């Protein structure tokens, strides 16, 4: 039994059920990490908590699990690839601890997945990318689409 003396529900807005966010790319940051034992108790995974940093879903939280210690070699290979993508996205190539990856912006590619236990949709992170610097995402594509400016004959024809 817990003492709830002093709590008044009239003073607090009630929580509502969170629907999954739409599929897409979101600027986020890892805000927490923890190693946990897997269900079979024959390995562990690194659980990362990510918070969305901007837009309509600012403050929403997502999770991903990296099976870094697992008897299934394919699961470990996938987890190590995701960890490499995270490290590259936040430019921390040799983290000593998972906390080295915290609070650094990166872009997460979020998908919707149907849960097998209740057929409800849930979010799943399917990719990690570096945050684009302001102006860099459009600069290269706009330059490649522009027609060359000519000030007379081409240099090789002079």
C-alpha positions as CSV (number, residue, x, y, z in Angstrom):
1,X,0.0,0.0,0.0
2,X,1.3,3.5,-0.9
3,X,0.3,6.7,0.9
4,X,-1.4,9.0,-1.6
5,X,-2.2,11.7,1.1
6,X,-2.1,15.1,-0.5
7,X,-2.8,14.0,-4.1
8,X,-5.8,15.7,-5.7
9,X,-6.7,14.5,-9.2
10,X,-8.5,17.8,-9.8
11,X,-5.1,19.5,-9.8
12,X,-3.5,17.3,-12.5
13,X,-4.5,16.8,-16.1
14,X,-5.1,13.1,-16.8
15,X,-2.8,11.2,-19.1
16,X,-4.3,10.1,-22.4
17,X,-3.4,7.0,-24.5
18,X,-0.5,7.7,-26.8
19,X,-1.1,6.7,-30.4
20,X,2.0,5.8,-32.4
21,X,3.5,8.7,-34.3
22,X,3.3,8.7,-38.1
23,X,6.1,7.0,-40.1
24,X,8.8,9.5,-41.1
25,X,12.1,11.0,-40.2
26,X,12.4,12.9,-36.9
27,X,15.2,14.8,-35.2
28,X,15.8,13.0,-31.8
29,X,18.4,12.4,-29.2
30,X,19.2,9.4,-27.0
31,X,18.2,10.5,-23.5
32,X,18.7,7.2,-21.6
33,X,20.3,3.8,-22.0
34,X,20.3,0.6,-20.0
35,X,21.6,-3.0,-20.5
36,X,18.9,-5.5,-19.8
37,X,18.8,-9.3,-19.7
38,X,16.8,-10.9,-22.6
39,X,13.7,-13.0,-22.0
40,X,15.5,-16.3,-22.5
41,X,18.2,-15.2,-20.0
42,X,20.9,-16.2,-22.4
43,X,22.1,-12.7,-23.4
44,X,21.4,-9.0,-23.0
45,X,20.4,-6.0,-25.0
46,X,21.1,-2.3,-24.9
47,X,17.8,-0.4,-24.6
48,X,18.0,3.1,-25.8
49,X,15.4,5.8,-25.0
50,X,15.1,8.5,-27.6
51,X,13.2,11.8,-27.3
52,X,11.9,13.7,-30.4
53,X,13.4,17.2,-30.3
54,X,11.2,19.3,-32.6
55,X,7.9,19.4,-34.5
56,X,4.4,18.3,-33.7
57,X,5.7,15.3,-31.7
58,X,8.4,17.1,-29.7
59,X,8.9,15.4,-26.3
60,X,7.5,12.0,-27.5
61,X,9.6,9.1,-26.5
62,X,10.7,6.1,-28.6
63,X,12.7,3.0,-27.7
64,X,15.0,0.7,-29.6
65,X,16.8,-2.4,-28.5
66,X,20.3,-3.5,-29.7
67,X,20.9,-7.3,-29.1
68,X,24.7,-6.9,-28.6
69,X,25.0,-10.1,-26.5
70,X,22.8,-12.8,-28.1
71,X,23.4,-16.4,-29.1
72,X,21.8,-15.5,-32.5
73,X,24.7,-14.2,-34.6
74,X,22.4,-12.5,-37.1
75,X,20.7,-10.5,-34.2
76,X,24.2,-9.4,-33.0
77,X,25.3,-8.4,-36.5
78,X,22.1,-6.3,-37.0
79,X,22.6,-4.7,-33.5
80,X,26.2,-3.8,-34.2
81,X,25.3,-2.3,-37.6
82,X,22.6,-0.1,-35.9
83,X,25.1,0.9,-33.2
84,X,27.6,1.8,-35.9
85,X,24.9,3.9,-37.6
86,X,24.1,5.7,-34.3
87,X,27.8,6.4,-33.6
88,X,28.3,7.8,-37.1
89,X,25.1,9.9,-36.9
90,X,26.3,11.6,-33.6
91,X,30.0,11.5,-34.6
92,X,31.2,9.5,-31.7
93,X,33.2,6.7,-33.4
94,X,34.5,4.9,-30.3
95,X,32.2,5.3,-27.3
96,X,33.5,4.0,-24.1
97,X,30.0,3.9,-22.5
98,X,26.5,4.2,-23.9
99,X,26.2,7.6,-22.1
100,X,28.7,8.9,-24.6
101,X,25.9,8.8,-27.1
102,X,23.4,10.7,-25.0
103,X,21.9,14.2,-25.8
104,X,23.4,14.4,-29.3
105,X,21.0,15.1,-32.1
106,X,20.4,12.5,-34.9
107,X,17.7,11.7,-37.3
108,X,15.7,8.5,-36.7
109,X,13.6,6.8,-39.4
110,X,10.4,5.7,-37.7
111,X,8.1,3.0,-39.2
112,X,4.8,1.6,-38.1
113,X,4.6,-2.1,-37.3
114,X,1.7,-4.3,-36.3
115,X,2.2,-6.0,-33.0
116,X,1.7,-9.8,-33.0
117,X,0.1,-10.0,-29.6
118,X,-2.8,-7.5,-30.2
119,X,-2.6,-6.4,-33.8
120,X,-2.2,-2.7,-32.7
121,X,0.2,-0.5,-34.5
122,X,3.4,0.5,-32.8
123,X,6.5,2.5,-33.7
124,X,9.8,0.9,-34.7
125,X,13.0,2.7,-35.5
126,X,14.5,1.4,-38.7
127,X,17.4,3.7,-39.3
128,X,19.7,6.4,-37.9
129,X,21.2,9.3,-39.8
130,X,23.3,12.4,-39.0
131,X,21.5,15.7,-38.4
132,X,21.9,17.9,-41.5
133,X,23.4,21.3,-40.9
134,X,21.2,24.2,-41.8
135,X,21.4,24.8,-45.6
136,X,23.4,21.6,-46.4
137,X,20.4,19.4,-47.3
138,X,19.3,21.7,-50.1
139,X,22.6,23.1,-51.2
140,X,24.1,20.0,-52.9
141,X,20.8,19.1,-54.6
142,X,20.1,22.6,-55.8
143,X,23.6,23.1,-57.1
144,X,23.5,19.8,-59.1
145,X,20.2,20.9,-60.7
146,X,21.3,24.3,-61.7
147,X,22.5,25.0,-65.2
148,X,26.2,26.0,-65.5
149,X,26.8,29.7,-65.9
150,X,28.8,30.5,-69.1
151,X,31.1,33.6,-69.4
152,X,32.2,32.8,-73.0
153,X,33.8,29.6,-74.4
154,X,34.5,26.7,-72.2
155,X,38.1,26.8,-70.7
156,X,39.2,23.8,-72.8
157,X,38.2,25.6,-76.0
158,X,40.1,28.8,-75.3
